[in-house]
Amino acid sequence: MERGLLYFMYGNLQMGALTTQHLIKICPDENLRASLLKDLHAIEKFQNAILALKDSDEQLKPVNNIVEKNTQIGIDMKTVFSKDTDKLCEMLVSGYEKGIQSLNENMAKHKNESDEAIQLAEGYLNFMKECRAKYKGF
């Protein structure tokens, strides 16, 4: 079965949700934590939109438990000495840049997707760009 844009987008969203949830747990800055919570709600809306849009037999990319734990450990290692806002925002910017690059690549590979899938991908791409800009200036 051909894996389409929704498959890859869902995997990207899952990593974003897992990372955001973990950062919320460790973040000492109330303003940043509030912003992360808003982002998490937006990510969940995108995930729900994909679930509503996908075909019943279409599979979505699962996040491997090892990848999930490695992500959490990576965040913990980068923040072991400092969980200051600048450091966390720097990590967020980097994560959004990777997500933007991945989604751009997958959108280029899957140009023949439904209009709804393309619109959803473009909306998610804009969301990630906005978040990247927000955390660059946080």
N, C-alpha and C positions, 0 to 999 in steps of 0.2 A: 504494500500500500504506500502510495506517495504521501510523504509527510509535508503538509502545507504550512502556510504562514501562521495559522492559528496554533499549530503544534509548537513551533519555535517561540512564538509570542508568549504562550502560556508558560513555557519553561523560564523565559526571561522574567515574567511577572512573579513566578514562584520564588526565584532567587531574590528578586527585589523585596518581596514580602518577608521572606526569612531574614534577610539582612536588616531590614527596617525593624522588624520585631526584636531582633537581638540588640540593635542599637538603642531602641526605646528602653530596654531593660538596664543597659549600662550607662545611659546618658545622664549626667548630673545637672545639665542645663535645662531648666523648665521650659524656656522658650523653644529650644531646639527639640525637646521631647514633644511639645505640642505640635510643632511643625511636622515632625515624623509621624505622629498619629494621623494628621490630615493626609499625609502622603499614603499611609497604609490604607486608609479608607478609600482613597482614589484607586490604589492598586487593586483592592478587592472589587471595586466596581468594574474595572477592566476585566478581571478574572471572570466575574459573573456574566459580563457581556460576551466573552468568548464561549462560556458554557452554553449560553442561550443561542449563540450563532452556529456552533459546530454541528455537523451531521451526527446522527446517533451512532454511527459506526466509526466516526473519526476519533483517533486516539490523540491524547494530549501528552506533551513531554513531561514525564515525572522528574522530580528532583531526587537523585540518588541520596540515600542516607549518608554515605561517605562524603559526598560533595557538601551536603548540609553541615555536617560536623566540621569538615575542613574549613568551610567559610566562617563558622563560629570561632574556631580556634585561631584562624587568621586574624579576625577582628580582635580577639582577646590578646593575641601576641602584639598587634600594632598598638594596643591601648593599655598594655600592662603597666607602663610607667606614667601614662598621662591619658586622661579621658577628657581633655579640655575641648572646648567647642571648636576651635580652629582645626584640631587634629581630626575630629569626627567629621567636620564639614569637608575637609580635604579627602577623606575616605569616600564620602558620599559623592563628591564631584567625580572622583575616579570611577566609582561604580556606575554612575549615570553615563559617563563617557563610554565605558565598555558596553553598556546596554544600548546606547544610541548606535554605536558602530555595529553591533550584532544585529539589531533590528534593521538598519539600513541595508546590510548585506542580505538578510533574508527577504526583505521587500524586493530587492533587485532580482533575487532568484525566483520569486513567486509573483511575477507581474500579472499572471492570469487568474488570480484569486477573485472571488466575488467582490463587488463594489463595497458591500458591507464589511468584509474582512479588511480591505484596503483602507476604508475610512476609519475603522477601529485602530488599525496599525498607525495611521497618520495621527490620530488623536493621542495614542500612547507615546508616539515619538515626540509630539509637541509637549506632552506632560513631562517627559524625561528632560527635554531641553529647558523647560521652565524650572524644573527642580535643580538642574545643574547650575543655571544662572542664579537661582535663589541661594544655593549653598556656597557659591563663589563669593557672594556678597554678604553672607550671614555674619 
